[in-house]
Amino acid sequence: MCGIECLQEDAMNDGTATRDGIRAAVVQTGADRSTRRRSPAGYANALAVIACFALPASSAVAACEPADAALAGAYAGIEAKTAPRLQLNRDGSFRMREVPMPGMDVAGCWQRSEQTVVLVERAPDSENGLRRKLPPPLTEADLNEVRGDGIGTLQQAVDAGLLPPGAWWAHRPRRPGETLRLKVYEPRYGLAVGDAKAMLRLADGRVVEQSAVQGADGEFEFDALPADAAVKAIGVRFPEQPDTPRWLTVDDPTKLLYLIEFDAQATGAAEGGVMTLTVQADRSLISDFPDATHFKRAP
């Protein structure tokens, strides 16, 4: 997956700063993202060690509750080609690391019911399945690396394509008449957004809805906003759940660019999200299906 750092490299290598530069150099999250399928099967294949995460996303929970302290602790997977590590916390949260996909972690909530432990994946720090991604702002140190030949300000460096425009526009206040841009993307598996609608809730209570730019997955442009428009929330209406728009609160001055990540399970773009483990006599845990992974307490 191409994260913010990768996006910034793309911008620096692009060498352009046109009005459409966001699309070309900033908010692309992988050249083939728009062609990737929103497929439950593909999601399951990506997480082979937890392929028994098989229930629909509606089973996910919004917050964790305290769980069985007797089972809380660190576990290491054994008898498997890869050895995932599982941390069960007393507050009901869990994290699984070193699953067989580079850089992939799974987190969520867990609870015990008799001899069964249920893990429910959820994206951390999300609001209704959405999360705002805010790249670090550009600084004078960044400017010093490219200063010279008529480049004396951050704006000039961005306009010349020497610094990533996304990191600049995401922090830049929108001025009257400027087009507000929004990028919605799935950061973990590269799932396409599809035929979604984006919405802005303004300070005066008005809701403005927009379709994606033609041929640009998950990219939205709002070019007819009032001069004094103040965005108070960003909403997305996903094609899998068209009657359930999801909203993310915005509490800072309106910006020129918003990068919004979405949780594929919470929004119905992918099934999965639940794994069951059976508690053994020695308090080790074994996943039920299909390839049993045996987790033993770590020393």
C-alpha positions as CSV (number, residue, x, y, z in Angstrom):
1,M,0.0,0.0,0.0
2,C,1.3,3.5,-0.9
3,G,1.1,5.6,2.3
4,I,1.5,9.3,2.8
5,E,5.3,9.0,2.6
6,C,5.0,7.3,-0.8
7,L,2.5,10.0,-1.9
8,Q,5.0,12.7,-1.0
9,E,7.7,11.0,-3.0
10,D,5.4,10.8,-6.0
11,A,4.8,14.5,-5.7
12,M,8.4,15.4,-5.5
13,N,9.2,13.2,-8.5
14,D,6.3,14.5,-10.5
15,G,7.8,17.9,-11.2
16,T,4.5,19.6,-11.8
17,A,2.1,21.7,-9.7
18,T,-0.9,22.1,-11.9
19,R,-4.5,22.7,-10.7
20,D,-5.0,19.0,-11.1
21,G,-1.8,18.1,-9.3
22,I,-3.6,16.6,-6.4
23,R,-4.9,13.9,-8.6
24,A,-1.6,13.3,-10.3
25,A,0.8,13.6,-7.5
26,V,-0.8,13.7,-4.1
27,V,-3.9,11.6,-3.5
28,Q,-3.1,8.6,-5.7
29,T,-2.8,5.7,-3.3
30,G,-1.4,3.2,-5.8
31,A,-1.5,3.3,-9.6
32,D,-3.8,0.3,-9.8
33,R,-6.1,1.1,-6.9
34,S,-9.1,2.0,-9.0
35,T,-9.0,-1.3,-10.7
36,R,-8.8,-3.4,-7.5
37,R,-12.0,-5.3,-6.7
38,R,-14.0,-4.6,-3.5
39,S,-13.9,-8.3,-2.9
40,P,-14.5,-10.2,0.4
41,A,-12.6,-13.2,-1.0
42,G,-9.6,-11.0,-1.8
43,Y,-9.7,-9.7,1.8
44,A,-9.8,-13.2,3.2
45,N,-6.8,-14.3,1.1
46,A,-4.8,-11.4,2.3
47,L,-5.2,-12.5,5.9
48,A,-4.6,-16.3,5.5
49,V,-3.7,-16.9,9.1
50,I,-7.0,-15.4,10.2
51,A,-9.1,-16.6,7.3
52,C,-11.8,-17.6,9.8
53,F,-12.6,-13.9,10.2
54,A,-15.8,-14.8,8.4
55,L,-18.8,-12.9,9.8
56,P,-20.1,-9.7,8.2
57,A,-19.0,-6.3,9.3
58,S,-22.2,-5.7,11.2
59,S,-20.9,-7.9,13.9
60,A,-18.1,-5.4,14.7
61,V,-18.4,-3.4,17.9
62,A,-17.8,0.3,18.3
63,A,-15.8,0.2,21.5
64,C,-14.2,-2.4,23.7
65,E,-15.3,-3.5,27.2
66,P,-13.2,-5.1,29.9
67,A,-12.5,-8.8,29.2
68,D,-11.4,-11.9,31.2
69,A,-8.3,-10.9,33.1
70,A,-7.3,-14.6,33.4
71,L,-6.7,-14.8,29.7
72,A,-5.2,-11.4,29.2
73,G,-1.6,-11.4,28.1
74,A,0.8,-12.1,25.3
75,Y,0.6,-15.2,23.0
76,A,2.9,-16.5,20.3
77,G,1.7,-18.6,17.4
78,I,3.3,-22.1,17.0
79,E,3.1,-25.0,14.6
80,A,2.7,-22.6,11.6
81,K,4.9,-21.5,8.8
82,T,4.6,-18.0,10.2
83,A,4.3,-17.2,13.8
84,P,1.8,-14.4,14.5
85,R,1.8,-12.8,17.9
86,L,-1.4,-12.0,19.8
87,Q,-1.8,-9.6,22.6
88,L,-5.1,-9.8,24.6
89,N,-5.5,-6.8,26.9
90,R,-7.6,-6.5,30.1
91,D,-9.5,-3.6,28.7
92,G,-10.9,-5.8,26.0
93,S,-8.7,-4.7,23.2
94,F,-6.4,-7.0,21.2
95,R,-3.6,-6.7,18.6
96,M,-2.3,-9.4,16.3
97,R,1.1,-8.8,14.8
98,E,3.3,-10.6,12.3
99,V,0.5,-12.0,10.3
100,P,1.6,-13.3,6.9
101,M,1.5,-10.0,5.0
102,P,4.2,-7.4,5.3
103,G,3.4,-4.6,7.7
104,M,0.0,-6.0,8.5
105,D,-1.4,-5.8,12.0
106,V,-4.9,-6.6,13.1
107,A,-6.6,-4.8,16.1
108,G,-9.9,-4.7,17.7
109,C,-11.9,-6.1,20.7
110,W,-12.1,-9.5,22.3
111,Q,-14.4,-11.2,24.8
112,R,-14.5,-14.7,26.3
113,S,-17.7,-16.8,26.4
114,E,-17.1,-20.1,28.3
115,Q,-14.4,-21.9,26.2
116,T,-14.5,-19.6,23.3
117,V,-12.7,-16.3,22.7
118,V,-14.1,-14.1,20.0
119,L,-11.9,-11.4,18.3
120,V,-13.7,-8.7,16.5
121,E,-11.5,-6.5,14.2
122,R,-12.1,-2.8,14.0
123,A,-10.0,0.1,12.7
124,P,-8.5,2.1,15.6
125,D,-9.3,5.8,16.0
126,S,-12.1,5.7,13.4
127,E,-15.4,7.6,13.5
128,N,-18.2,5.7,11.9
129,G,-15.7,3.8,9.8
130,L,-13.9,7.0,8.6
131,R,-10.6,8.5,9.7
132,R,-8.9,11.7,8.6
133,K,-5.3,11.4,7.5
134,L,-3.3,14.5,8.0
135,P,0.3,14.5,6.8
136,P,2.9,16.4,8.8
137,P,3.0,20.1,7.7
138,L,5.9,21.4,5.7
139,T,8.6,23.3,7.7
140,E,11.5,25.6,7.2
141,A,13.7,22.5,7.4
142,D,12.0,21.1,4.3
143,L,12.4,24.4,2.5
144,N,16.1,24.5,3.4
145,E,16.6,21.3,1.5
146,V,15.4,22.8,-1.8
147,R,16.1,26.5,-1.3
148,G,17.8,28.3,-4.1
149,D,17.4,29.3,-7.8
150,G,14.4,31.5,-7.0
151,I,12.9,29.2,-4.4
152,G,12.6,31.2,-1.1
153,T,9.3,30.2,0.3
154,L,7.3,27.0,0.9
155,Q,4.7,28.1,-1.6
156,Q,7.3,28.5,-4.3
157,A,8.8,25.1,-3.5
158,V,5.4,23.5,-3.8
159,D,4.5,25.3,-7.0
160,A,7.8,24.2,-8.5
161,G,7.1,20.6,-7.6
162,L,10.0,20.4,-5.2
163,L,7.9,19.7,-2.1
164,P,4.8,17.5,-1.8
165,P,1.7,19.5,-2.5
166,G,-0.5,17.2,-0.4
167,A,1.4,18.1,2.8
168,W,0.9,21.8,1.9
169,W,-2.8,21.8,0.7
170,A,-4.0,19.6,3.6
171,H,-3.0,22.3,6.0
172,R,-3.8,25.3,3.8
173,P,-7.1,27.2,4.6
174,R,-9.5,27.4,1.7
175,R,-9.9,30.9,0.3
176,P,-13.1,32.2,-1.3
177,G,-13.5,30.7,-4.8
178,E,-11.0,27.9,-4.4
179,T,-12.1,24.3,-5.1
180,L,-12.2,22.0,-2.1
181,R,-10.9,18.6,-2.8
182,L,-11.5,15.3,-1.0
183,K,-9.8,11.9,-1.4
184,V,-11.5,8.8,0.1
185,Y,-9.4,5.7,0.1
186,E,-8.9,2.3,1.8
187,P,-5.4,2.3,3.3
188,R,-4.8,-1.4,4.1
189,Y,-5.8,-3.5,1.2
190,G,-6.2,-1.0,-1.6
191,L,-9.9,-1.6,-2.2
192,A,-11.6,0.8,-4.6
193,V,-14.1,3.2,-3.3
194,G,-16.5,2.6,-6.2
195,D,-19.7,4.6,-6.9
196,A,-19.7,6.5,-3.6
197,K,-20.9,10.0,-2.9
198,A,-19.1,12.5,-0.8
199,M,-20.9,15.1,1.4
200,L,-19.9,18.3,3.2
201,R,-22.0,19.6,6.1
202,L,-21.5,23.3,6.4
203,A,-21.8,25.6,9.4
204,D,-25.2,26.9,8.2
205,G,-26.6,23.3,8.3
206,R,-26.5,22.9,4.5
207,V,-25.4,19.5,3.1
208,V,-23.6,19.5,-0.2
209,E,-23.3,16.1,-2.0
210,Q,-20.9,15.3,-4.9
211,S,-20.1,12.4,-7.1
212,A,-16.5,11.4,-7.8
213,V,-14.5,12.9,-10.6
214,Q,-15.1,10.8,-13.6
215,G,-12.4,8.2,-14.0
216,A,-10.8,9.0,-10.6
217,D,-11.7,6.6,-7.9
218,G,-12.5,8.2,-4.6
219,E,-11.6,11.7,-5.7
220,F,-14.2,14.5,-5.2
221,E,-14.1,18.2,-6.1
222,F,-16.4,20.8,-4.6
223,D,-16.0,23.9,-6.8
224,A,-19.3,25.7,-6.2
225,L,-19.1,26.3,-2.4
226,P,-20.1,29.7,-0.9
227,A,-17.2,32.0,-0.4
228,D,-17.5,31.8,3.4
229,A,-18.3,28.0,3.5
230,A,-17.1,26.5,6.8
231,V,-17.0,22.7,6.7
232,K,-18.1,21.1,10.0
233,A,-18.4,17.4,8.9
234,I,-17.4,15.2,6.0
235,G,-19.7,12.4,5.0
236,V,-19.5,9.4,2.6
237,R,-22.3,7.4,1.2
238,F,-20.8,4.1,0.2
239,P,-22.5,2.0,-2.6
240,E,-22.8,-1.0,-0.3
241,Q,-24.8,1.0,2.3
242,P,-26.4,3.8,0.3
243,D,-29.0,4.5,3.0
244,T,-26.4,4.8,5.8
245,P,-24.2,7.8,5.2
246,R,-21.1,8.0,7.5
247,W,-19.9,11.2,9.0
248,L,-16.6,12.4,10.3
249,T,-16.5,15.6,12.4
250,V,-14.3,18.5,11.3
251,D,-13.3,20.9,14.1
252,D,-10.6,23.0,12.5
253,P,-10.9,25.8,9.8
254,T,-11.8,24.6,6.4
255,K,-8.9,23.2,4.4
256,L,-8.2,23.0,0.7
257,L,-7.7,19.2,0.7
258,Y,-9.0,16.4,3.0
259,L,-7.6,12.8,2.9
260,I,-10.1,10.4,4.3
261,E,-9.4,6.7,5.1
262,F,-12.2,4.3,5.4
263,D,-12.6,0.9,7.2
264,A,-13.6,-1.6,4.6
265,Q,-15.4,-3.8,7.1
266,A,-17.3,-1.1,8.9
267,T,-18.5,0.4,5.6
268,G,-19.6,-2.9,4.1
269,A,-16.9,-2.9,1.4
270,A,-15.6,-6.3,2.6
271,E,-16.9,-9.1,4.8
272,G,-14.9,-10.5,7.6
273,G,-13.9,-9.2,11.0
274,V,-14.5,-12.0,13.4
275,M,-12.2,-14.8,14.5
276,T,-13.0,-17.5,17.2
277,L,-10.5,-19.3,19.3
278,T,-11.0,-22.3,21.6
279,V,-9.5,-22.1,25.1
280,Q,-7.5,-25.2,25.9
281,A,-6.9,-26.8,29.3
282,D,-3.5,-25.1,29.6
283,R,-5.1,-21.7,28.6
284,S,-3.6,-21.8,25.2
285,L,-5.8,-20.8,22.3
286,I,-6.5,-22.5,19.0
287,S,-8.2,-20.9,16.0
288,D,-11.2,-22.9,14.8
289,F,-11.0,-22.9,11.0
290,P,-9.5,-23.5,8.5
291,D,-5.8,-23.8,9.4
292,A,-5.7,-24.1,13.1
293,T,-3.2,-21.7,14.6
294,H,-2.1,-22.6,18.1
295,F,-1.3,-19.6,20.4
296,K,0.6,-20.3,23.6
297,R,1.2,-17.8,26.4
298,A,4.5,-16.0,25.8
299,P,7.1,-16.4,28.5
